[in-house]
């Protein structure tokens, strides 16, 4: 099992611009959801509908 080889492959995938965009969107969506959840908890259940 050569873990170095799989790490190189993973690095190449992450370097791909489309993959970075997908990861960024995914991360941003999670951040937004968490923020909205916390915000709604603080403000007596304000619901956000997109």
DRENTORMI-306678 format. One line per field, with one value per atom (N, C-alpha, C): residue number from 1; atom name; z negated, y negated, x negated; residue in three letters. Coordinates in steps of 0.02 Angstrom, whole numbers, padded with zeros to 5 digits. Atoms other than C-alpha are relative to their C-alpha. Last residue first. Example, Ala and Ser with C-alpha at 12.3 -4.5 7.8 and 13.67 -1.06 7.14 Angstrom:
i	c(2 | 2 | 2 | 1 | 1 | 1);
at	c(N | CA | C | N | CA | C);
c3	c(00003 | -00357 | -00037 | 00000 | -00390 | 00000);
c2	c(00059 | 00053 | -00055 | 00059 | 00225 | -00060);
c1	c(00042 | -00684 | 00039 | -00045 | -00615 | -00045);
aa	c(SER | SER | SER | ALA | ALA | ALA);
END
This chain:
i	c(50 | 50 | 50 | 49 | 49 | 49 | 48 | 48 | 48 | 47 | 47 | 47 | 46 | 46 | 46 | 45 | 45 | 45 | 44 | 44 | 44 | 43 | 43 | 43 | 42 | 42 | 42 | 41 | 41 | 41 | 40 | 40 | 40 | 39 | 39 | 39 | 38 | 38 | 38 | 37 | 37 | 37 | 36 | 36 | 36 | 35 | 35 | 35 | 34 | 34 | 34 | 33 | 33 | 33 | 32 | 32 | 32 | 31 | 31 | 31 | 30 | 30 | 30 | 29 | 29 | 29 | 28 | 28 | 28 | 27 | 27 | 27 | 26 | 26 | 26 | 25 | 25 | 25 | 24 | 24 | 24 | 23 | 23 | 23 | 22 | 22 | 22 | 21 | 21 | 21 | 20 | 20 | 20 | 19 | 19 | 19 | 18 | 18 | 18 | 17 | 17 | 17 | 16 | 16 | 16 | 15 | 15 | 15 | 14 | 14 | 14 | 13 | 13 | 13 | 12 | 12 | 12 | 11 | 11 | 11 | 10 | 10 | 10 | 9 | 9 | 9 | 8 | 8 | 8 | 7 | 7 | 7 | 6 | 6 | 6 | 5 | 5 | 5 | 4 | 4 | 4 | 3 | 3 | 3 | 2 | 2 | 2 | 1 | 1 | 1);
at	c(N | CA | C | N | CA | C | N | CA | C | N | CA | C | N | CA | C | N | CA | C | N | CA | C | N | CA | C | N | CA | C | N | CA | C | N | CA | C | N | CA | C | N | CA | C | N | CA | C | N | CA | C | N | CA | C | N | CA | C | N | CA | C | N | CA | C | N | CA | C | N | CA | C | N | CA | C | N | CA | C | N | CA | C | N | CA | C | N | CA | C | N | CA | C | N | CA | C | N | CA | C | N | CA | C | N | CA | C | N | CA | C | N | CA | C | N | CA | C | N | CA | C | N | CA | C | N | CA | C | N | CA | C | N | CA | C | N | CA | C | N | CA | C | N | CA | C | N | CA | C | N | CA | C | N | CA | C | N | CA | C | N | CA | C | N | CA | C | N | CA | C | N | CA | C);
c3	c(-00062 | 00021 | 00059 | -00057 | -00141 | 00064 | -00064 | -00303 | 00055 | -00051 | -00462 | 00065 | -00065 | -00613 | 00054 | -00057 | -00761 | 00063 | 00007 | -00907 | 00064 | -00014 | -00850 | -00001 | 00042 | -00929 | 00007 | 00070 | -00860 | -00045 | 00013 | -00690 | -00072 | -00002 | -00687 | -00018 | 00061 | -00740 | -00005 | 00055 | -00603 | -00066 | 00001 | -00475 | -00058 | 00020 | -00518 | -00006 | 00071 | -00510 | -00027 | 00037 | -00343 | -00075 | -00004 | -00273 | -00041 | 00043 | -00331 | -00004 | 00069 | -00254 | -00049 | 00014 | -00090 | -00072 | 00009 | -00090 | -00018 | 00064 | -00117 | -00015 | 00051 | 00027 | -00070 | 00003 | 00140 | -00056 | 00027 | 00099 | -00008 | 00072 | 00124 | -00032 | 00031 | 00293 | -00076 | -00002 | 00347 | -00036 | 00050 | 00292 | -00005 | 00065 | 00391 | -00056 | 00010 | 00545 | -00069 | 00016 | 00530 | -00014 | -00056 | 00520 | -00018 | -00039 | 00387 | 00058 | 00035 | 00271 | 00037 | -00003 | 00395 | -00031 | -00070 | 00417 | 00007 | -00011 | 00228 | 00069 | 00034 | 00210 | 00011 | -00040 | 00339 | -00029 | -00060 | 00251 | 00043 | 00021 | 00086 | 00060 | 00006 | 00169 | -00022 | -00067 | 00226 | -00003 | -00034 | 00056 | 00068 | 00016 | -00028 | 00035 | -00003 | 00058 | -00010 | 00000 | 00000 | 00000);
c2	c(00023 | -01524 | 00029 | -00041 | -01514 | -00029 | 00025 | -01575 | 00047 | -00052 | -01549 | -00032 | 00032 | -01663 | 00051 | -00042 | -01547 | -00040 | -00032 | -01668 | 00034 | 00048 | -01774 | 00033 | 00060 | -01681 | -00045 | -00021 | -01511 | -00062 | -00014 | -01589 | 00022 | 00064 | -01668 | 00012 | 00036 | -01505 | -00065 | -00039 | -01411 | -00036 | 00010 | -01546 | 00037 | 00069 | -01545 | -00013 | 00003 | -01355 | -00070 | -00037 | -01354 | -00005 | 00040 | -01490 | 00033 | 00058 | -01399 | -00041 | -00024 | -01237 | -00058 | -00017 | -01324 | 00024 | 00062 | -01406 | 00014 | 00029 | -01239 | -00062 | -00045 | -01158 | -00029 | 00008 | -01307 | 00042 | 00067 | -01305 | -00012 | -00002 | -01117 | -00067 | -00042 | -01130 | 00001 | 00038 | -01275 | 00037 | 00052 | -01183 | -00041 | -00033 | -01031 | -00051 | -00016 | -01138 | 00031 | 00061 | -01212 | 00014 | 00012 | -01047 | -00057 | 00056 | -01064 | -00018 | 00063 | -00957 | -00061 | 00011 | -00813 | -00067 | 00019 | -00827 | -00015 | 00068 | -00828 | -00025 | 00044 | -00673 | -00073 | -00001 | -00583 | -00049 | 00039 | -00634 | -00006 | 00070 | -00572 | -00045 | 00021 | -00408 | -00073 | 00004 | -00386 | -00025 | 00060 | -00430 | -00008 | 00055 | -00301 | -00065 | 00061 | -00160 | -00060 | 00060 | 00000 | -00063);
c1	c(00032 | 01743 | 00037 | -00021 | 01841 | -00029 | 00026 | 01766 | 00021 | 00013 | 01866 | -00023 | -00009 | 01852 | -00018 | -00020 | 01869 | 00018 | -00065 | 01867 | 00023 | -00054 | 01720 | 00069 | 00006 | 01574 | 00061 | -00005 | 01621 | 00001 | -00071 | 01655 | 00010 | -00036 | 01481 | 00074 | 00017 | 01398 | 00040 | -00027 | 01489 | -00012 | -00073 | 01455 | 00032 | -00012 | 01270 | 00075 | 00016 | 01262 | 00014 | -00051 | 01350 | -00010 | -00061 | 01237 | 00056 | 00010 | 01080 | 00064 | -00002 | 01143 | -00006 | -00069 | 01181 | 00008 | -00036 | 01009 | 00073 | 00021 | 00923 | 00041 | -00024 | 01019 | -00014 | -00073 | 00990 | 00029 | -00012 | 00804 | 00075 | 00014 | 00792 | 00016 | -00051 | 00878 | -00009 | -00062 | 00768 | 00056 | 00006 | 00612 | 00064 | -00006 | 00666 | -00003 | -00071 | 00696 | 00011 | -00038 | 00522 | 00073 | -00045 | 00430 | 00048 | 00027 | 00296 | 00047 | -00015 | 00403 | -00026 | -00072 | 00400 | 00018 | -00015 | 00212 | 00074 | 00024 | 00188 | 00017 | -00047 | 00296 | -00019 | -00061 | 00190 | 00051 | 00015 | 00030 | 00063 | 00002 | 00102 | -00013 | -00070 | 00148 | 00004 | -00030 | -00032 | 00072 | 00026 | -00106 | 00033 | -00045 | 00008 | -00022 | 00040 | -00084 | 00047 | -00042 | 00000 | -00044);
aa	c(UNK | UNK | UNK | UNK | UNK | UNK | UNK | UNK | UNK | UNK | UNK | UNK | UNK | UNK | UNK | UNK | UNK | UNK | UNK | UNK | UNK | UNK | UNK | UNK | UNK | UNK | UNK | UNK | UNK | UNK | UNK | UNK | UNK | UNK | UNK | UNK | UNK | UNK | UNK | UNK | UNK | UNK | UNK | UNK | UNK | UNK | UNK | UNK | UNK | UNK | UNK | UNK | UNK | UNK | UNK | UNK | UNK | UNK | UNK | UNK | UNK | UNK | UNK | UNK | UNK | UNK | UNK | UNK | UNK | UNK | UNK | UNK | UNK | UNK | UNK | UNK | UNK | UNK | UNK | UNK | UNK | UNK | UNK | UNK | UNK | UNK | UNK | UNK | UNK | UNK | UNK | UNK | UNK | UNK | UNK | UNK | UNK | UNK | UNK | UNK | UNK | UNK | UNK | UNK | UNK | UNK | UNK | UNK | UNK | UNK | UNK | UNK | UNK | UNK | UNK | UNK | UNK | UNK | UNK | UNK | UNK | UNK | UNK | UNK | UNK | UNK | UNK | UNK | UNK | UNK | UNK | UNK | UNK | UNK | UNK | UNK | UNK | UNK | UNK | UNK | UNK | UNK | UNK | UNK | UNK | UNK | UNK | UNK | UNK | UNK);
END
